[in-house]
Amino acid sequence: MALDGAARTHPGKQRTTNEDALVCRPAAGLFAVVDGMGGEEAGEVAAAIAVAAIAEVPDLADLAGETVLSQAFHTARERILAEADSDPTKEGMGAVGTALRFDDRGGSVSVAHVGDSRAYLVHAGGVRQLTHDHVAEASPGKKAQVARDLGRRDLRGEWVETSRAKVARGDLIVLCSDGLHDVVGAEELAREFIKLRGEAKSADAIATRLVGMALAAGGPDNVTVVVVRVGRYRRGAGVGGVSRPIWLVLSIFAALAVGGWMWLQGGLRPEALPEIVSGVTELGATAGLSVPAASRTAISGRATFRVSGERISGGDWTLAVAPEGAVQLERVVIALERELVLEVAAGGEVLLRDLRVESGRVRIVAAPGSRVLLEHVRVSEPGALVIEGEGLVSRSDVGLIDAPRVPVEGAP
């Protein structure tokens, strides 16, 4: 099945951190939106743990999608509770989420859901909400509180809601956090969904539009949207209904042609941009890292993400560093259209060494208790490096691009 998938996330207009997380893997037919809860950076940790578990869902055609997605939610809950047990300051953290997996054989999608994030199917007959909000009855004038989440210790029975829905060519699927549907009314959303389905716009353009609607309505909360456009489908066929052997041959020739052109342009990316880093991940010494717009990578606790010898170009990229997580950028050139954002939670660490910002900017949001080390950093203009928050920041030899290099004691 041919899928056009894209995602957008934004902290909103009233929050400085983003506790939402997502999975958007069109090639694997796997998508999810997770909304962390708990405050004091713990919600971000819970969300990162949840998307890591969902991202582990195996691509097994003979195993029902509902089963593997439900297992992923149970795994996420076990890991979140274990993390809270190991660190009392994270007690009470949790997450709600919706995950969706395409069945490559049956022209359908499986959905697993907990909490108040949502999945919508927009088809020729209208709009169908594939999930039900798990919320308690709200008091007058107050927002309803979620009745189920991945951090609850008192859940009983089968608390993961699962379902399956048929999909067809031209259908549109939207997953979103409550940052969208809480501020944009149901009727307005339905009208917009139907309008967007009928327009020849990409999934990325649709996701951008929906996040923009939430921000225009005030954007009081983090907002995340994952959009999937369903292309032509035929059982046993590859993309666009072409038989798999023929498609494989065409794909090989196309990859060689496009890959050769990109190599000449100095932009071939041999590995995908990670959405979640849970161990030690290194990127470096390649032809260049091109970042799609609104990209986000979550670095889990005790994980390290290293990028060295790279030129980073493209739209904008957020690196969310959980407590005890670390990001190291060395000998890196930043040439972004917008910005590289480093959101560093308490206990997280960031090292920027031999960094050159040629375009765009680097913005560091350092929570109290975090550590940021800057060594030999050069920027195109004074506003190209912004540091916010109350974390511990150490600077050595930071200046404009044309400034001479100053030796740093103890640095390599």
C-alpha positions in Angstrom: 0.0 0.0 0.0 1.3 3.4 -0.9 1.2 5.8 2.1 2.1 9.5 2.3 2.7 10.1 6.0 3.9 13.2 7.8 3.9 14.7 11.3 4.0 18.0 13.0 4.5 18.8 16.7 4.6 22.2 18.6 4.9 23.0 22.3 2.1 25.5 21.9 2.0 29.2 22.8 1.8 28.8 26.6 4.4 26.1 27.3 8.1 26.0 27.0 8.5 22.2 26.8 6.9 19.6 24.6 5.7 16.4 26.3 4.2 15.0 23.2 6.0 12.3 21.2 5.2 10.5 18.0 5.9 7.7 15.6 5.6 8.3 11.8 7.0 5.4 9.7 5.1 5.2 6.4 7.4 2.4 5.1 6.4 0.2 8.1 2.8 1.4 8.1 3.2 2.4 11.8 2.0 5.6 13.3 1.4 6.9 16.8 0.8 10.0 18.9 1.7 10.0 22.6 1.0 12.8 25.2 3.1 12.6 28.3 1.7 13.6 31.7 3.3 14.2 35.1 5.1 17.6 34.9 8.6 18.3 36.2 9.9 16.8 32.9 8.5 13.4 33.9 5.8 13.5 31.3 8.4 13.8 28.6 10.2 10.8 29.9 7.0 8.7 30.0 6.2 9.8 26.4 9.7 8.8 25.2 9.4 5.4 26.9 6.0 4.8 25.2 7.0 5.7 21.7 10.1 3.5 22.1 7.8 0.5 23.0 5.5 1.3 20.1 8.4 1.6 17.6 9.4 -2.0 18.5 6.2 -3.3 17.1 7.3 -6.1 14.7 6.3 -6.0 11.0 4.6 -9.5 11.1 1.9 -9.9 8.5 0.6 -13.1 10.2 0.1 -11.4 13.6 -3.0 -9.3 14.2 -2.2 -5.6 14.4 -4.4 -5.2 17.4 -2.5 -7.8 19.3 1.0 -6.4 18.7 -0.2 -2.8 19.4 -1.9 -3.9 22.7 1.3 -5.7 23.7 3.3 -2.5 23.0 1.0 -0.5 25.3 1.4 -3.1 28.0 5.2 -3.0 27.6 5.2 0.8 27.7 3.2 0.8 31.0 5.6 -1.8 32.6 8.6 0.3 31.6 7.0 3.6 32.8 6.2 2.1 36.2 9.6 0.5 36.5 11.2 3.9 35.8 9.0 5.5 38.4 10.0 2.8 40.9 13.6 3.5 40.3 13.2 7.3 40.7 10.6 8.5 43.3 10.6 12.0 41.7 8.9 10.4 38.6 6.1 8.8 40.6 2.8 9.7 39.0 4.2 10.2 35.5 2.2 8.7 32.7 1.1 9.0 29.1 -1.9 8.6 26.9 -1.6 7.6 23.3 -3.1 6.3 20.1 -1.2 3.9 17.7 -2.2 2.7 14.3 -0.8 -0.1 12.1 -1.6 -0.8 8.5 -2.3 -4.4 7.5 -0.5 -4.9 4.2 -2.7 -7.8 3.3 -6.2 -6.8 4.1 -6.7 -3.2 3.2 -7.4 -2.3 6.9 -5.8 -0.6 9.9 -5.5 -1.7 13.5 -5.8 0.8 16.3 -4.8 0.7 19.9 -5.7 3.5 22.2 -5.6 4.7 25.8 -6.7 8.1 27.1 -7.8 11.2 25.1 -5.6 11.4 22.1 -7.6 10.5 19.0 -7.6 8.8 15.5 -9.9 9.9 12.7 -10.7 8.2 9.4 -11.8 10.6 6.7 -13.4 8.7 3.8 -15.8 9.3 0.9 -18.8 9.1 3.3 -17.5 11.6 5.9 -15.5 11.5 9.1 -15.3 8.7 11.6 -13.6 8.9 14.9 -11.8 5.6 15.5 -11.2 6.1 19.2 -13.3 6.9 22.3 -11.9 9.3 24.9 -11.2 7.6 28.2 -12.2 10.5 30.5 -14.0 10.9 33.8 -17.1 13.1 34.0 -16.0 16.7 34.1 -17.2 19.3 36.6 -18.9 22.4 35.0 -16.4 24.6 33.4 -13.5 22.2 33.8 -11.6 19.9 31.5 -12.4 16.2 31.8 -9.6 14.2 33.4 -8.3 11.1 31.7 -9.5 7.8 33.3 -6.8 5.6 31.8 -3.2 6.3 31.1 0.1 4.3 30.9 1.2 5.3 34.3 -1.8 4.2 36.3 -1.2 1.4 38.8 -4.9 0.6 39.4 -5.8 -0.5 35.9 -7.8 -3.8 35.8 -8.9 -6.0 33.0 -8.2 -5.2 29.3 -7.6 -1.5 29.6 -6.2 -1.0 26.0 -9.0 -0.2 23.5 -8.4 -1.9 20.2 -10.3 -1.8 16.9 -10.0 -2.4 13.2 -11.2 -0.3 10.2 -11.3 -0.7 6.5 -9.4 1.8 4.4 -9.4 2.6 0.7 -7.5 4.7 -1.8 -8.1 8.4 -1.1 -8.8 8.0 2.6 -7.2 10.3 5.1 -6.2 9.3 8.6 -5.4 11.9 11.3 -3.9 11.1 14.7 -3.7 14.0 17.2 -3.1 14.9 20.8 -5.7 16.8 22.8 -3.9 20.0 21.9 -5.8 20.0 18.7 -9.3 18.7 19.4 -9.6 20.5 22.8 -9.4 23.9 21.1 -10.9 23.3 17.7 -14.5 22.2 17.8 -15.7 18.9 16.4 -17.8 20.4 13.6 -15.0 22.7 12.5 -12.5 19.8 12.5 -14.9 17.6 10.5 -15.4 20.3 7.9 -11.6 20.9 7.7 -10.9 17.2 7.4 -13.3 16.8 4.5 -12.0 19.8 2.8 -8.4 18.7 3.1 -9.2 15.2 1.9 -10.6 16.7 -1.3 -7.6 18.9 -1.9 -4.4 17.7 -3.7 -2.2 18.5 -0.7 0.6 16.4 0.8 0.3 14.9 4.3 3.0 17.3 5.4 0.9 20.3 4.2 -2.2 18.9 6.0 -0.3 18.3 9.3 1.0 21.9 9.1 -2.4 23.3 8.5 -4.0 21.4 11.5 -1.2 22.4 13.9 -1.7 26.0 12.7 -5.4 25.8 13.5 -4.6 24.8 17.1 -2.1 27.6 17.5 -4.6 30.1 16.0 -7.1 29.0 18.6 -4.7 30.0 21.4 -2.4 26.9 21.5 -2.6 26.5 25.3 -1.2 22.9 25.2 1.4 20.9 23.3 -0.1 19.9 19.9 0.9 16.9 17.8 -0.6 15.7 14.5 0.2 12.7 12.4 -1.4 12.6 8.9 -1.6 9.6 6.5 -2.9 9.7 3.0 -3.8 6.3 1.6 -2.7 5.6 -2.0 -3.8 3.0 -4.4 -4.1 -0.5 -2.8 -4.5 -4.0 -4.3 -4.0 -7.3 -2.5 -0.6 -8.7 -3.2 0.6 -5.6 -5.0 3.3 -3.1 -4.2 3.1 0.7 -4.6 0.4 1.9 -7.0 -0.8 -1.6 -7.8 2.5 -2.6 -9.6 3.3 -6.3 -9.0 6.1 -6.8 -6.4 8.8 -8.3 -8.7 8.4 -5.5 -11.2 8.2 -2.9 -8.5 11.4 -4.3 -6.9 13.3 -4.0 -10.2 12.0 -0.5 -10.8 12.8 0.5 -7.3 16.4 -0.7 -7.6 17.0 1.3 -10.8 15.3 4.4 -9.3 17.3 4.2 -6.2 20.5 3.9 -8.1 19.6 6.9 -10.3 18.4 9.1 -7.4 21.2 8.0 -5.1 23.9 8.8 -7.7 22.4 12.2 -8.3 22.3 12.9 -4.5 25.8 11.7 -4.1 26.9 14.2 -6.7 25.0 16.9 -4.8 26.6 15.8 -1.5 23.3 15.0 0.1 22.9 11.3 0.4 21.6 10.1 3.8 22.5 6.4 4.4 20.4 6.1 7.6 17.0 7.5 8.7 16.8 10.2 11.2 16.0 8.5 14.5 12.7 9.3 16.3 13.8 7.8 19.6 17.3 7.0 20.9 17.3 4.4 23.7 21.0 3.3 23.6 24.1 4.8 22.1 23.5 6.1 18.5 26.1 7.7 16.4 25.8 9.6 13.1 28.9 10.9 11.3 31.3 11.1 8.4 28.6 10.9 5.7 27.7 13.2 2.8 25.4 15.4 4.9 22.3 15.1 7.1 19.1 16.6 5.5 16.5 17.2 8.2 12.8 17.2 7.2 10.7 20.0 8.5 9.5 19.7 12.2 11.7 16.7 12.9 12.0 15.5 16.5 14.3 13.0 18.2 13.8 12.0 21.8 16.9 10.8 23.7 15.8 8.5 26.5 17.4 8.4 30.0 20.9 6.8 30.0 21.0 7.1 26.2 23.6 9.0 24.2 23.2 10.5 20.7 26.4 11.5 19.0 26.7 13.4 15.7 30.1 14.2 14.4 31.6 15.5 11.1 28.2 16.3 9.7 26.7 19.2 7.8 23.1 19.5 9.0 20.7 21.2 6.6 16.9 21.3 6.0 14.0 22.6 8.0 14.1 22.4 11.8 15.0 19.7 14.3 14.3 19.3 18.0 16.4 17.1 20.2 14.6 16.3 23.4 17.0 15.1 26.1 15.5 13.2 29.0 17.0 13.0 32.5 20.4 11.1 32.3 20.3 11.4 28.5 23.1 13.0 26.5 23.6 14.7 23.2 27.1 15.3 21.7 27.6 17.4 18.5 31.2 17.7 17.4 32.7 19.1 14.3 29.2 19.9 13.0 28.0 22.6 10.6 24.5 23.9 11.1 22.9 25.2 7.9 19.2 25.0 8.7 16.3 27.1 7.3 15.0 27.5 10.9 16.5 26.2 14.0 18.0 23.4 16.0 16.3 23.1 19.4 17.9 21.3 22.3 15.3 20.7 25.1 17.4 19.5 28.0 15.6 18.0 31.0 17.0 18.1 34.6 19.9 15.6 34.7 20.4 15.7 30.9 23.6 16.8 29.3 24.6 18.5 26.0 28.0 19.0 24.5 28.6 21.3 21.5 32.2 21.2 20.4 33.6 22.7 17.2 30.1 23.7 16.1 29.6 26.2 13.3 26.2 27.9 12.7 26.1 29.2 9.1 22.4 29.6 8.8 19.4 29.3 11.1 20.0 29.3 14.8 20.6 27.0 17.7 18.3 27.4 20.7 19.0 25.6 24.0 16.3 25.2 26.6 18.1 24.0 29.7 16.0 23.0 32.7 17.3 23.5 36.2 19.7 20.7 37.0 20.8 20.2 33.3 24.3 20.7 32.0 25.4 22.4 28.8 29.0 22.6 27.6 30.0 24.8 24.7 33.5 24.7 23.3 34.8 26.3 20.1 31.3 27.5 18.9 31.1 29.9 15.9 27.9 31.6 14.8 27.0 33.8 11.8 25.4 36.5 14.0 24.8 37.1 17.7 21.2 35.9 17.7 22.1 32.6 16.1 22.8 31.0 19.5 20.0 31.4 22.1 20.2 29.9 25.6 17.1 29.8 27.8 16.3 28.3 31.2 18.2 27.8 34.4 20.5 24.9 33.6 24.3 25.0 34.2 26.0 26.4 31.1 29.7 26.4 30.6 31.1 28.4 27.6 34.6 28.3 26.2 35.6 30.1 23.0 32.1 31.1 21.7 32.0 33.9 19.1 31.3 34.9 15.6 32.5 32.9 12.6 35.4 35.2 11.8 36.7 35.2 15.3 40.1 33.4 15.9 40.1 30.1 17.6 41.1 30.3 21.3 42.7 27.2 23.0 40.5 25.7 25.7 42.3 24.2 28.6 41.8 20.4 28.9 39.9 20.2 25.6 41.1 17.9 22.8 
